Amino acid sequence: DDGLVEFSSISSDASVDQLMAGFLKLARGAHTEDQAIWESKQVTAVELRFERPGLFNVDGEVLEHDGLLRLRVLPGMMEMLVGKEEAESAAPAEDARHTAPWGADRKRWRMLALYALGCMANQAMWIGFAPIEAEVMDTFGASSTWVNLLSLVFMIVYLPANFPASYAMDVLGCRHALIIGATLQTVGALIRCVKPAAPGSAYLVMAGQTLAALGQPFFTDMPPKIAVDWFPPYQRVMADTIASLSMPIGAALGFVLPSAFGLQNMLYVHLIWTSAALLLILFCFNSSPSRPPSPESSHQHAGKSFGKELQAALCNGRLWCLICSFACGLGSFNTLS
């Protein structure tokens, strides 16, 4: 109000992570500590000279300049345009020793890798029998329809298992949802390791595939959830993309394993893979980051409005258009594979 403001400039050498971390600290004045990234001065006016005329942005409004830009503070005319969370956490610059209540957790990439490991194992189990259909038919004395059903069961079970899995992710969080999914697929992989000569071995293989199929939605529905819970806004698209890529990568590995190891050894590899993923998720996957990656992530869903949210989603016409478009593409891929 006295016409004196703090003017901060950012080093051109700052990385995207450093830049975003600095912006998150602005409310507490903590950016004044990091002189390598921020240079802050208290001024009443600023004069900026550029090599040529250009554009500048003020709160979303794009304006032109002729190479010289003068900014002057008008006493008593300043307003703070910040969100509720930022305003509540604001403090003078001398309190810079306190960190912002949100920020990117360094362990977020490890969590993404653990998820990808379990998801790839699930996709490998889904497609593992398709490349060696003839060998599976001879080993278990089954028909071609039965062999196709070993992969088709994943699509049949997905529909009824999808909603409980989504509810578990929404209410229990990523860790517990992944533990449930990883446990189901590990038990399924164990059941499938029965010797082909054993009585009822074909039924046990189908039972194991069904259990793994029940665990599938806990992985395939997870990418947006893990991106929101663990990553700041500017990295969520990348995290979602990497998580989604683990599915086709796992399916590709699923095509290679049976040709490289044979039927029985493939089943053992799947068991080792799923067991390792389960143990790593159980002991290394955290329930939540040390602090929320963004202000909106700090508000956890209590699960009380899940039914209402589902009803609203199912009544959304645009969502159904997206579902139909995606279903055509995914259905074509699954049919060809």
C-alpha positions in Angstrom: 0.0 0.0 0.0 3.0 2.3 0.4 4.0 1.9 -3.3 6.9 -0.5 -2.5 6.8 -3.9 -4.1 9.1 -6.9 -4.5 10.3 -7.5 -8.0 11.7 -10.9 -8.8 13.5 -12.1 -11.9 14.2 -15.7 -12.8 17.5 -17.0 -14.0 17.5 -18.3 -17.6 19.4 -21.4 -16.4 16.5 -22.5 -14.1 15.0 -25.9 -14.9 11.2 -26.4 -15.2 11.1 -28.2 -11.8 13.1 -25.3 -10.2 10.8 -22.7 -11.8 7.6 -24.4 -10.7 9.0 -25.1 -7.2 9.8 -21.4 -6.9 6.3 -20.3 -7.9 4.8 -22.6 -5.3 6.9 -20.9 -2.6 5.9 -17.4 -3.6 3.1 -17.2 -1.1 5.6 -17.7 1.8 8.4 -15.6 0.4 10.6 -18.7 0.4 11.9 -17.8 -3.1 14.2 -15.1 -1.5 16.4 -17.9 -0.1 17.4 -19.4 -3.5 19.4 -16.6 -5.0 20.8 -19.0 -7.7 17.3 -19.1 -9.3 15.6 -15.9 -8.0 16.9 -12.4 -7.8 14.5 -10.2 -5.7 14.5 -6.5 -5.1 12.2 -4.0 -3.4 11.3 -1.3 -5.9 8.8 1.4 -6.7 9.3 1.3 -10.4 11.0 -0.9 -13.0 12.3 -0.2 -16.5 13.0 -3.1 -18.9 14.8 -2.7 -22.2 14.5 -5.3 -25.0 16.5 -5.8 -28.2 13.3 -5.3 -30.3 9.6 -4.6 -30.0 7.5 -7.5 -28.7 4.7 -8.7 -26.5 4.3 -9.1 -22.7 1.6 -10.8 -20.6 -0.1 -9.3 -17.6 -2.5 -11.7 -15.8 -3.5 -13.3 -19.1 -3.8 -10.0 -21.1 -1.3 -9.8 -23.9 0.1 -6.3 -24.6 2.6 -4.8 -27.0 5.8 -2.9 -26.3 8.2 -1.0 -28.5 11.4 -2.3 -26.8 11.1 -0.2 -23.6 8.8 -1.2 -20.8 8.2 1.0 -17.7 6.3 -0.4 -14.7 5.3 1.9 -11.8 3.5 1.0 -8.6 0.5 3.1 -7.6 0.2 3.3 -3.8 -3.0 1.9 -2.3 -4.0 0.2 -5.6 -2.5 -3.3 -5.1 -4.8 -6.3 -4.9 -3.9 -10.0 -4.1 -5.4 -12.4 -6.6 -4.7 -15.8 -5.1 -6.6 -18.9 -4.2 -7.9 -19.6 -0.7 -5.1 -22.1 0.1 -2.4 -19.7 -1.0 -3.9 -16.9 1.1 -4.1 -19.1 4.2 -0.5 -20.2 3.9 0.9 -16.7 3.1 3.6 -15.3 5.5 6.2 -12.5 5.5 9.5 -13.1 3.7 11.3 -13.5 7.0 9.4 -16.8 7.5 11.0 -18.2 4.4 12.5 -21.0 6.4 9.0 -22.6 6.3 8.4 -24.7 3.2 5.2 -24.5 1.1 2.5 -27.0 2.2 2.7 -28.7 -1.2 5.4 -29.7 -3.7 6.7 -32.5 -5.8 7.8 -35.6 -3.9 11.2 -37.0 -5.0 9.8 -40.6 -4.7 7.1 -40.0 -7.3 9.1 -41.6 -10.1 9.8 -44.7 -8.0 6.1 -45.1 -7.3 5.4 -44.8 -11.1 8.0 -47.5 -11.8 6.5 -49.9 -9.2 3.1 -49.4 -10.8 4.5 -50.0 -14.3 6.2 -53.3 -13.1 2.9 -54.7 -11.8 0.9 -53.5 -14.8 3.3 -55.0 -17.3 3.1 -58.4 -15.5 -0.7 -58.3 -15.7 -0.7 -57.6 -19.5 1.9 -60.3 -20.1 -0.4 -62.8 -18.3 -3.4 -61.6 -20.4 -1.7 -62.3 -23.8 0.8 -65.0 -22.9 -1.2 -68.0 -24.3 -2.1 -66.5 -27.7 1.3 -66.8 -29.4 1.5 -70.6 -28.6 -2.1 -71.6 -29.2 -1.1 -75.0 -30.8 1.2 -75.9 -27.9 -1.4 -75.0 -25.3 -4.1 -77.1 -27.1 -1.7 -80.2 -27.3 -0.5 -79.8 -23.7 -3.9 -79.4 -22.0 -6.0 -81.3 -24.6 -8.2 -78.3 -25.1 -9.9 -76.7 -28.1 -9.0 -73.5 -29.8 -12.1 -71.8 -28.3 -10.8 -72.7 -24.8 -7.4 -71.2 -25.5 -9.0 -68.0 -26.9 -11.1 -67.8 -23.7 -7.9 -67.6 -21.6 -7.4 -64.1 -22.9 -11.0 -63.3 -23.5 -11.8 -63.8 -19.8 -9.8 -60.6 -19.1 -12.4 -58.6 -21.1 -15.4 -60.5 -19.7 -14.3 -60.0 -16.1 -13.2 -56.3 -16.6 -16.8 -54.9 -16.8 -18.1 -56.2 -13.4 -14.7 -55.7 -11.7 -14.1 -52.2 -13.0 -16.5 -50.4 -10.6 -15.2 -52.0 -7.4 -11.6 -51.3 -8.5 -12.4 -47.7 -9.2 -14.2 -47.4 -5.8 -11.2 -48.9 -4.0 -8.8 -46.5 -5.8 -11.0 -43.5 -4.9 -11.5 -44.4 -1.3 -8.4 -46.6 -0.2 -5.8 -44.8 -2.4 -3.2 -46.1 -4.8 -1.2 -48.3 -2.4 -4.0 -50.5 -1.2 -5.6 -50.7 -4.6 -2.3 -51.9 -6.1 -1.8 -54.4 -3.3 -5.2 -55.9 -4.0 -4.6 -56.1 -7.8 -1.0 -57.5 -7.3 -2.2 -60.1 -4.8 -5.0 -61.3 -7.2 -2.6 -61.7 -10.1 0.1 -63.3 -8.1 -2.3 -66.0 -6.7 -3.6 -66.5 -10.2 -0.1 -67.0 -11.5 0.6 -69.5 -8.7 -2.5 -71.5 -9.6 -1.5 -71.7 -13.2 1.8 -73.3 -12.5 0.1 -76.7 -12.0 1.7 -79.5 -14.1 -0.3 -80.2 -17.3 -0.6 -83.9 -16.4 -2.4 -83.2 -13.2 -6.1 -83.8 -13.1 -8.2 -80.7 -13.8 -5.1 -78.7 -14.8 -7.0 -77.0 -17.6 -9.6 -75.7 -15.1 -6.9 -74.5 -12.7 -5.2 -72.5 -15.5 -8.6 -70.9 -16.3 -9.2 -70.2 -12.6 -5.7 -68.5 -12.4 -6.5 -66.4 -15.5 -9.8 -65.3 -14.0 -8.1 -64.2 -10.8 -5.5 -62.2 -12.8 -8.4 -60.7 -14.8 -10.0 -59.6 -11.5 -6.8 -57.7 -10.7 -6.6 -56.1 -14.1 -8.8 -53.0 -13.4 -6.7 -52.2 -10.4 -3.8 -51.5 -12.9 -5.5 -50.3 -16.1 -7.7 -47.7 -14.2 -4.7 -46.4 -12.2 -2.7 -44.0 -14.5 -4.9 -40.8 -13.9 -5.1 -41.5 -10.2 -1.4 -42.0 -9.7 -0.7 -38.9 -11.8 -3.0 -36.7 -9.7 -1.9 -38.1 -6.3 1.8 -38.1 -6.9 2.7 -35.5 -9.6 2.5 -31.7 -9.8 0.2 -30.4 -12.5 3.0 -29.7 -15.0 4.1 -33.4 -15.0 0.7 -35.2 -14.9 0.4 -35.6 -18.6 3.8 -37.2 -18.8 3.2 -39.4 -15.8 -0.2 -40.6 -17.3 1.5 -41.3 -20.6 4.3 -43.3 -19.1 1.9 -45.3 -16.9 -0.4 -46.0 -20.0 2.6 -47.1 -22.0 3.4 -49.8 -19.6 0.3 -51.7 -20.8 1.3 -52.2 -24.5 4.9 -52.8 -23.4 3.7 -55.5 -21.1 1.6 -57.0 -23.8 4.6 -56.9 -26.2 6.8 -58.8 -23.6 3.9 -61.2 -23.2 4.2 -62.1 -26.9 8.0 -62.7 -26.6 8.1 -64.8 -23.4 6.2 -67.9 -24.5 8.4 -68.2 -27.7 11.6 -67.7 -25.7 10.9 -70.0 -22.7 8.1 -72.4 -23.7 4.7 -72.9 -22.0 5.7 -74.2 -18.6 8.7 -72.0 -18.1 6.6 -69.0 -19.2 4.2 -69.7 -16.3 7.1 -69.8 -13.9 8.4 -66.5 -15.2 5.0 -64.9 -14.8 4.9 -66.2 -11.2 8.3 -64.7 -10.4 7.4 -61.4 -12.1 4.1 -61.0 -10.3 5.6 -62.0 -6.9 8.4 -59.5 -7.2 5.9 -56.8 -8.2 3.7 -57.7 -5.2 6.6 -57.6 -2.7 8.0 -54.3 -4.1 4.6 -52.7 -3.9 4.0 -54.0 -0.4 7.2 -52.8 1.0 8.2 -49.8 -1.2 5.0 -48.2 -2.4 4.0 -45.3 0.0 0.4 -44.6 0.9 0.8 -40.9 0.0 3.5 -38.4 -0.8 5.2 -36.5 2.0 3.2 -33.5 1.0 0.5 -32.9 -1.7 1.9 -32.1 -5.1 -0.6 -29.3 -5.5 -3.3 -27.4 -3.4 -6.2 -29.4 -4.9 -4.5 -32.7 -4.2 -4.6 -32.0 -0.5 -8.3 -32.5 -0.4 -8.8 -36.3 -0.3 -11.9 -38.0 -1.5 -13.9 -39.5 1.3 -15.9 -41.9 -1.0 -19.3 -40.7 0.2 -20.3 -39.2 -3.1 -18.9 -42.0 -5.4 -22.5 -43.1 -6.4 -23.5 -39.6 -7.3 -20.4 -39.0 -9.2 -20.8 -42.2 -11.1 -24.4 -41.3 -11.9 -23.4 -37.9 -13.2 -20.7 -39.4 -15.4 -23.1 -41.9 -16.9 -25.5 -39.1 -17.7 -22.9 -37.1 -19.5 -23.5 -37.3 -23.3 -20.0 -36.2 -24.2 -18.5 -38.9 -22.0 -20.5 -41.5 -23.9 -19.2 -40.1 -27.2 -15.6 -40.5 -25.9 -16.4 -44.0 -24.6 -17.7 -45.1 -28.0 -14.8 -43.7 -29.9 -12.3 -45.3 -27.5 -14.1 -48.6 -27.5 -13.9 -48.8 -31.3 -10.2 -48.3 -31.3 -9.4 -50.6 -28.3 -11.8 -53.2 -29.6 -10.1 -53.3 -33.0 -6.7 -53.6 -31.3 -7.8 -56.4 -29.0 -9.5 -58.3 -31.9 -6.4 -58.2 -34.0 -4.1 -59.2 -31.1 
